[in-house]
Amino acid sequence: MVLLQRVQGAFGHARYLFADLLVEFRHEVIQSVLNGLNQLDGGKRGSYQSLIRTVVKIPGFRNSANAPTPVKIKGAISAFEKSPMFTAQTLSCWADLHADLRQKVYDMLVKRGWEIMPAEADRAKLPGFLVKWHPTDNYEVLDLAFKELYPDDTASDNDVRLMTVWLSDSLPYDAVDDEDETEEPAE
């Protein structure tokens, strides 16, 4: 199952990341954040709810934050396509809600030689994702490395992949295997 598809362009923004997430996984990430809001610290929770009020539009609700979660999820999905700030804040909340996974993925990446910001750094303020990927790794290699380091962890491959993208601030654009784009020999 592919988490991300190839991103076109020299610099990928957060909204492109969510546009390329599998629909089911995107729904899962959003639902996780909306259901876990009470577990976030007060400042982050308030900031995110304020963003919901201003960015997520739900018919029949003046304050979208008051809508039931299933309705909010639907509105939030369309907000991802339009608001890089909302997407970045959602990812930041998701990473905070999965702090154990964040630390494990961070430790794995550092052990593999990735130069990344500290795990707790606020990546939501960055303008987007770089398209430069670590030269020796791809999703499959990282999946195996994570399972070797943490064989009892129940995180899905997609969770590990999304956390890798979030922590590394980069999309696997230059790591995509171009096997499908092989050239025909000239005759």
N, C-alpha and C positions, 0 to 999 in steps of 0.2 A: 504494500500500500504506500503510495507516494504522498508525503506531507505537502511538499511544495512542487510546483511546476517551474519550468525555467522562467526567470524574470528577464524581461527585455529592458535594455537601457544600461547606462553606466552606473547609476546609483538607484537602488531600490528603496522606496519609502515604506513605512509600516503598512500603509493601506494596501500596497501591492502584495505584501505578505499575506494578509487576511483574504484578499481576493483569490489567492492561489491555494489557500487551505482547503482541504476536503470539506464539503458542506457539513458532513456529520461531525467532524472534529471541530470545526468552527463553532457549531452549535454547542458542543460539549464544553469548549473553553469559555464561551459566554455564559452558559448556564452555571458552570463552576464558579465564576466570578460573582454573578448575581446572587447565587445561593450562599456564597461565603462572605458577603460584604460585612456581616457582623463580626467576623473574625479579624478583619483588618483594623489597624490603628485608627483612631478617631479622625485624624487629619486626612489620611488617605481616603477613608470611607466618605467623609464629607466632600472632599474634592471630586471624587468619582460620582457621587450622587448629584452634585452640582452640574457636572458635565452631562450626566444623563438628562437632567432637566433642560439643558440648553441644546443638546445635539440630537437626542433620540426623540423623534416625533411620533406620538401615539394618538390617533383620533379618539376623542372623548375624554382625554386627560390633559388638563392644563399643566400639571406637574407629572411628567412621565415617570418620575421616581416612585410615584404612588401606584402605578399600574401593577397588576399581578405579574409575577416573574415570567410565565409563559408568553404573555403579551409583550413584556419588555424585551425578551429575547428576540422576538421577531423584529421589533423596532431597532434593536441594537445591531442586528446583522446588517441592515441597510445603512446604519450610521458608520459602520466600518468601511464601507465602500466610499464614503464621502469625507470622513474626518480622520486624518492621520493622528491627530492629537487624541481622539477618543480611542483609536486602536492602540496607540502606545500606552495610554493609561490602563486600558484593559489588560494588555500584556504585563504591565508592571504589577497590577493587582494579582493576576494569575500567578506570576512568579513568586510574589509574597505569600500567596496561599499555599504554594508548593515549595516552601523554604527548604525542606529536607532534600527534595529532588534538585532544587537549585544548587545547593551545596555539593551534592554528589556529582552533578554534571560539571560544575565548576572545578572540583578536584580532579575529575577525569581529564578535562581539557588542559588544565595546567600540567598534569603528569605527561600529557602527550605533546607538550611544548607550545601550546597556544599562548599567546600574549594577550590577555584580556583584562578588563577592569575588574576590581573586586566584585564578588558576588552580590553584595548589597548595594552597589552603586545604582543611582537613579538613571536608568537608560531611557526613560520616557521623555527626557529633555533633549535627547539627541535628534538630529534632523532626519534620520533614516538609517537604512542598513547599507553597509558597503557590499560590493559584489565580489570582493576578494576573499576566497576561502582558503583555509589551511591546506597546503599543497599535498599532504600525504593522507588526508582523511576524506571520506565521503560518509553518507548516512549509514550504509551497511557496516563499514568499519567501526564507526562510533557506536552503533547498536551492539555489535559484538563486544567491543571494549567495555561498554557499560555493563553488559550481562556478566562479563568475566569479573569485573570489579565488585559488582553487587548482585550476585546470583539470586538472592532472596527478594530483591526489590520487585514490586509489582507494577511499576510504571510502564506504560505502553511505549512502543517505539516512537509514536507520534509525540508523546509528552517529552521524551528525551530529545527528539529532533527539534521541537519548538523551543525547548529550554536552551539547546545548543545555539540556535539562531539568536535567541534573545541575549544570552550571555556574551556571545562573540560579536554581536552587532554586525553580523555579516550573513549574506545569503549565499547559497552554494552555486552561484551563477557560473563561476569559472571552473567548478568541479563537476559540472554536468558532463556525463559521458556522451560524446557525439557519435556513438555507433550508428545511430539512425541517419546521420548526415554524411555517411561515407561517400566519397566521390567515385564515380564510375571511371575506370581507366580509359585514357584517351586512346582512340584507335587510329 
